[in-house]
Amino acid sequence: MEFCNVDTPGDTTYPLGRRPIGFFIYDPAGNLSIQAMRAAPSGAFMRDSIPLGGMAELLSWYFGYFGTYTITSDSTVVHRVRGGTIPSYIGTDQPRNYWIRGDTLSIGGGEPWSCRKLVRVRS
């Protein structure tokens, strides 16, 4: 998985580090679940419970949302967000450009979130 942001001048940042872990799941019934996090939690995150004051720091380690999706063209998918870690997404449609090459899904493009690359895992 690659999870990065590209700003207008073209600078790339990796908010979850260079090697995040997670899943983007799209099922045949139209449900989706996106979960991504830094690969190696440390410090307060290694305890059995996190103090309430540490919850804000957790958002810098984890990103996720769930809902439904619709493919609206051969290059656009719309995520209808029902819940997640970004409150402003909840109850909204989030259109994303996508392209598939072999087993790799790239999602984003033309937005500040232009580099989400995922390799399909076959079960």
N, C-alpha and C positions, 0 to 999 in steps of 0.2 A: 504494500500500500504506500502511496505517496500522498501527502496531505500538505499542500502549501498554498500560499497567497502570493499573487503577483499584483503590484500596485501599478498606477498609471505610467510612471517612468520605466517600468519593467523590472523593478527590484523584487526579488523573491525572498520570502520569509517562510519559516517552517514552524508554525505555532505549536505543533506537537512533537517537534524534534525531527531528525532526519530519518528515523526508522520507527514510525508509529505502528501500532497494531490495531486491528479491528475488523469490522465487517460492514459492507453495504449489502443488504438483503432485499431483493425484489422477488416476491412470489407470484405465481401465475394468477392468483386471485386479485392482484392489484394492491397488496400491502407492501410497505417498505419499512425497514429499520436500518438506521445508520448509527454505528457506534465506532468511535475512534478514540485512542488515548496514547499517551507517551508509553514507550515500551517498558521502561523500568521505573516504577514509582519508588520514591525514597522518602526519608524523613518521616513526617507525621503520617504519611499514607501507609506506612508499614505497620502501624498499630492496628489493633482489633477495631477500634472506633476512632473517629476523627472529632476533635472538639468543634463545637459550633463555630467558633471563630476561624477555624481552618477550612470551612466549606468554600469560602470565596476562592481560596488557592486551588481547590479541587477543579474549578472550571478551567484553570490553565493547563490541566492534565487530561481533561476528558471533554468530549463533544459527542452529542447524540440527539437524534430525534426520530420519531416514528409517525406513521400515518398511511396514506394511500398514494398511489401514483397513476398517472395516465401518460401514455406516449402520444403526443399530439402531432408529431411529424417524424420523418426519418432522422431528425437531428435534435429534437426537443422532447424532454420529459418534464412533466409538472409534478412536483411533490406537494401533496396537500397535508400540511403538518398538523397533527392532533396533539402532540406533546413533545417536550424536549428541553434542552438546556439553554436555548435561546428564546426567552419569553416572547419577543417580537415576532417570531416565526409562527407561534401557535395560532391556529385558525386561519392561516394564510396559504396561498398557493405560491410555491417557489419554483419558477421555471428554470430549467438548466439545459444548456446545450450538452450534447453527448456524442461520442463516436466510439465505435467498437472496432478493434483490430485484433483478430485472433481471439485469445482469451483475455484481452486487456480492455477494460472499460475506462475511458477518460471522460470526466464530467466537469463542466464549468465552461470556460472559454468566453471571452468578452466581458467578464465580470471580475471583481476583485478576487474571486475564488476560482481562479482558472486552472488549477492543477490538482485534481483529485484523480489519481490513477489507481485502478484496482485490477488485480489478476484473479480470474475466476477459479474457484476451488471446486473441483468435481467430487461429489460424494458417492 
